[in-house]
Amino acid sequence: MSAHTFAVRRFSPEKSTFGKLFARDSLVRRMDWILLLATVLLCAIGTMLVYSATRNRTALTHGDHYYFLIRHVMNAGIGFALAAGVMAIGHHRMRSVVPFFYALAILGILAVLSPLGSTVNGAHSWIVIGGGFSLQPSEFVKVAIIIGMAMVLSARVDAGDRIHPDNRTVLQALGLAVVPILIIMLMPDLGSIMVLAAIILGALLASGSDNRWVFGLMLAGVAGSLTVWKLGILSKYQVDRFAAFANPALDPSGVGYNTSQARIAIGSGGLLGKGLFHGSQTTGQFVPEQQTDFVFSVAGEELGFVGAAFIIALIGVILWRACAIARSATDLYGTIVAAGVVAWFAFQSFENIGMTLGIMPVAGIPLPFVSYGGSSMFANCIAIGMLQSVRMHRPMSA
């Protein structure tokens, strides 16, 4: 064999590791790169907004301007590592870890109700780890309910025994979802419950189960909300938030202060914004929780309508790609997983942006991939990993 022939064979793309990695039927080529790009861009924008919102908040940063910036980047890095781990597990092997992950999520929210739990902004839903880090287990319950309901609803369908889930199967799936919701109600964490309700409806719709279940759950939700309101189960701060939403002028310097200041910040941004790091409302710290729940107000003030619209467009791209993955999935399990993520991201984004604009009640939930928060970032990235796993492990012709 000549030296030239050896070199050609030795470094041939088809034979090399690089060639195998990017071959036509490789898993890397099957990834949804548009979904990945939109996610990375949202994280990058969120990093800039979090830094802008916290760099002058010495009371929170202890004099370190990069305190939140460093932690946000670390959270994103860990999140993408978790996404890669989910992708490595693979779509078909995901089912085997569902019971373990579900049990771990339940233990997490139960730990919140123990002496390990801590109260933040009226919600007893956190576990303080130390070193400036904390954990919100209810974020991982979103993932647990998606994969848990997907496993139960799809078991007999993917096995070929049935075309659609029967009523008994739907009841089993709902029972699996109700357990963590009842625990979270004790915290109370109304925002997480609203998101979980959207996930459950999305999973049922995608499963092909009888539509009467969907309408029945919606009626039950309305009846339950009225009952909770009448019985006075909600905490005072939660009741005040709904009252401020119904009447924004009720207490602009009290319970309505957050929304009022957020709308001022967004309105002052105009078309192109005041420029990154130059927002007077943001720099003056007029908007509370502007690095977490109200981070969209920073975008509206400093990046203007164009920047805020770009963030919404990126979220739209993620939802579009997730819907495409749900449609192309070759089994019901993958379809339900993708649809659950769509319902999660769509409702949570709408609620977060809506409460900032004053068109939705304040519920204390972050904007996916943009708001500061490790638990939220980890859960969001796991969801992206699940989407990529569903797409990567389907036949190339699907």
Secondary structure, DSSP 8 states (H G I E B T S, - for coil): --HHHHHHHHT-TTTSHHHHHTSTTSHHHHS-HHHHHHHHHHHHHHHHHHHHHHTT-HHHHTT-TTHHHHHHHHHHHHHHHHHHHHHHH-TTTHHHHHHHHHHHHHHHHHHHTSTTEEEETTEEEEEEEETTEEE-THHHHHHHHHHHHHHHHHHHHHTTS-SS--HHHHHHHHHHHHHHHHHHHTTT-HHHHHHHHHHHHHHHHHHT--HHHHHHHHHHHHHHHHHHHHHT-S-HHHHHHHHHHH-TTS-TTTTTHHHHHHHHHHHHHTTT-S-TT--HHHHTT-STTTTTTTHHHHHHHHTHHHHHHHHHHHHHHHHHHHHHHHHH-SSHHHHHHHHHHHHHHHHHHHHHHHHHHTSS-------TTTS--HHHHHHHHHHHHHHHHHHHTS-TT-
